[in-house]
């Protein structure tokens, strides 16, 4: 399976770095959408035999991660009339360096883990760790609420990638439940974005410190 999934996993790692280096919110959203589409392809490749369950899960992943959530984020971006992530807590170049270090660390750490023989030759585990770390980095170092939602989405993508190592053992309802949790989480964050924008005419979460009882 390594020779089929590794190119897509390398693409995901490159998307992680592209997200860390992008300042335009639309570019960040588009990268997250593309990553969701690639995840859908990985679902099909991770199954030994493509069956109806795999096809439904792949369609759900592509639909929710690749189209529905990015569409909602673009709508929120246009409603708030913002285009760029200005003055992040950690700059774009340092973020790229941290992302590269996290990716390298994930590759090293994955070699020390007792992996199943089927996953010892692929990048599934290191890519999942690196993607989760990238999502956490975006979530904690960006000021705009929309970018933080994208960070949450990338973090969940990393968790989802790790779940693909157990794809044959995971019941279909558990897999769909993970997608439902993601959708609900983004829905709640969308409500938060709406209230921040309404109260402060900005999506800078740093303004929340101005709230008083």
N, C-alpha and C positions, 0 to 999 in steps of 0.2 A: 504493500500500500504506500510505502514511503515515496516511490518514484512518481506517484500520482498526486499525493497531497502536499508534498514539500514545496513545489512551485507556488501553490496557492498560499501556503503558510509564510513563505518568504514575502509574497505580496502583502500579506496582512502586517508583517513586521515593518515593511516600508511605509505602509499607510499609517502605522503608529507614529513613526518619525515625522511623516508629513503633517500629521495633526498637530504635533508639538511645535512645528515650525511655521504653522499658518496663522496669520493674523486676521484674515477675512472670515467672518462667521459663515458665510455661504460656502466657502471652500471647506471649512471644518465639517459642516453638515453633509456636504457631498461626499467627503472622504468616509464619514461614518456610514452613509448609505451604501457606498460601494463595498465597504467592509462587510455589511450585512448581507449583500448579495453573494459575496465570496463565501461567507459562512454557509449559506444555503447550498452552494455547490459542494462544500466539504461534507455536509450531512449525507449527500448521496454517495460520495466517494468513501466515507467512513463505513457504510454498510457493505457487508460482503456481498449481499444480493439486494439490488434495488427493488423494493416491494412497495405496496401501497402506503404503508406506514412511513417509510423513508420519503416518499414523494410528498405526502401530506405535510410532514415536518419541514421538509425543505421549502415547500411553498409557503408555509406559515412564517418561517424565518425570513425568507426574501420579502414577503408581503409586509410584515410588521417592521423588521429592522431596515429593510431597503427602501420602503416607500411610505408606509403610514407614519412612523415616527419622524422621519426627515421632513415629510410634508407639514406636520404639525409644528415642527421647529422653524421651518421657513415662514410659515404664517405668523408665528410669534415674533420672528425677527422683523418682518415687514410691518407688523402692527406697532412694534416699539420703535421703528425707524432707526435701527442701528445696523452698522455694516462691519465694524471692526472690533477686535479685542484690543483695547487701548491700555497700556501700562499694566500688564499682568503682574502678579506678585513676584513671579520668577520670569525673567526675560525669555525671549524665544530661543536665542542661542544657548543660554544655560539649560533651558528645557530640553533642547536637542541633545546636548551632551549628557544630561541625566538619563534621557531615554536610551541613548547608545550604551551607557554604562549598565542600565537595567537590563537591556537586551543581552549584552555580553554576560552579565551575571546569571541571567536565566539559563543561557546555554551551558554555562559551567555547572550550575547547581543541578540541572536536569540529568547530567551525567552521573551524579552521585545517588540518584534515586533508584530504588529497586523496581524498574519498569518491566512490564510484561514483554516477552520476546517480540510481540507484534508491533510494539511502539519503540523499540530500542534503536531503530534506524531512521525514525522520522522526527520531525520538528514539532509534533503536536503538543507535547508537554512544555518544552521551552517557549514555544510561541504563546501558549496559554498564560504562562507566568509573566512573560514580557508584556502581553496585551493588558493583563490585569494591572500591572504596575504602571503602564502608560495611562490607563484610565484613571487610576488613583492620582497620578501626577497632574493630569488635566483638571480633575475635580478639585484639587486642593490649591492649585497655583493660578487659576484664572478667576477674574472678577465678574465677568458677565454670566448671568444665570443660564443663558442658553448654552454657552460653552461648557458650563458645569454639567448640564444635562447630557451633553455629548460625552463628557468624561465618564458619567455614570453608565452610559450606553456601552462605551468601550470596555469599561471594567466588567460589565456583564458579559460582553463578548469573550473576554478571557476566561471567565467561569464556564461559559458555554463550550468553549474549545476544550477545556479540561474534561467536561462531561462527555465529549465525543470519544474519549478513551474507553468509556464504559457503555458505548452506544448500544451494543447488543444486549446488555444486561438491564438497561433502563426501560421501564415500561413506557408506553406511548403517553399515558396520562401524566406521568412525571415530567416528560419532556415538554409537553404542552403547558403544564403548570409553570415551568420555568419561564416560558414566553409570556404567560399571563401575568406573572409577577413583574416582569420587565415592563409590560404595557401599563399595568396599574401604577408602577413606580414613576414612569414618565408622565402619566396622567396627573398624578399628585404634584409632581414638579412643575407641570404646566400651569396648574392652579396657583402655585407659588409665584411663578413668573408673572402671571396676570396681576396678582396683587402688588408685587414689587413695582411693576410698571405703572400701575394706577396710582400708587401712593407717592412715588418718587419721580415719575416721568423718566425713569432710567432703569436699566437692568443690572446696574452695578451692585452686587450683593454687599459690598463694603458699606453702602448707605444704611444697611440694617442696624448698624451700631448707633444710628441716630434715633432709633425707636425708644420711646419712654413709656412707662406704665401709665 
